[in-house]
């Protein structure tokens, strides 16, 4: 069983970070930092905390946290 979680993440240079501070620290000034809500599984969240890069371009992203929560519930019930 895979557990999915809605999280607020920041994206810079195809790297996904758990916090804006990490994104600001590692980004170049020429690339904008995008804020979004994403649905990640536990393995991906652990990788973010270890500061590994995530190259999975199929990660679900949403403009609103409620949309991410709804997607989590759908995936958990499948």
C-alpha positions in Angstrom: 0.0 0.0 0.0 1.3 3.4 -1.0 0.4 6.4 1.1 -0.1 9.7 -0.8 0.1 13.2 0.8 -0.8 16.7 -0.4 2.2 19.0 0.2 3.1 22.6 -0.6 6.3 22.6 -2.6 8.5 24.9 -4.5 10.0 24.1 -7.9 13.3 25.5 -9.3 15.2 24.1 -12.2 13.2 20.8 -12.2 14.2 20.3 -8.5 11.4 20.0 -6.0 11.9 21.2 -2.5 9.8 21.0 0.6 10.4 24.6 1.6 10.9 28.0 0.0 14.2 28.4 2.0 15.7 25.4 0.3 14.5 26.6 -3.1 16.0 30.1 -2.6 19.3 28.7 -1.3 19.9 26.4 -4.3 18.4 28.3 -7.2 20.1 30.6 -9.7 18.7 34.1 -10.1 17.8 33.5 -13.8 15.2 30.9 -13.1 12.0 31.7 -11.3 10.8 29.7 -8.3 7.3 28.3 -8.8 5.0 27.5 -5.9 2.5 24.7 -6.3 0.7 22.0 -4.4 1.6 18.4 -5.2 0.6 14.9 -4.4 3.6 12.9 -3.4 4.1 9.4 -2.0 6.0 8.7 1.2 9.2 7.7 -0.7 9.3 11.0 -2.6 8.7 13.0 0.6 11.7 11.2 2.2 13.8 11.9 -0.8 13.0 15.6 -0.5 14.0 15.7 3.1 17.3 14.1 2.2 17.7 16.8 -0.5 17.8 14.3 -3.4 16.6 15.4 -6.8 13.2 14.2 -8.0 13.0 13.8 -11.8 9.6 12.3 -11.9 7.7 14.7 -14.3 4.5 12.8 -13.7 4.0 14.2 -10.2 0.5 15.5 -9.9 0.4 19.2 -9.2 -2.5 21.5 -8.4 -3.1 25.2 -7.9 -5.2 24.7 -4.7 -4.5 22.6 -1.7 -8.1 21.3 -1.7 -7.6 19.9 -5.2 -4.5 18.1 -4.0 -6.4 16.7 -1.0 -9.2 15.4 -3.2 -6.6 13.7 -5.5 -5.0 12.1 -2.5 -8.3 10.7 -1.3 -9.0 9.4 -4.8 -5.7 7.6 -5.1 -5.9 6.2 -1.6 -9.4 4.7 -2.4 -8.3 3.1 -5.7 
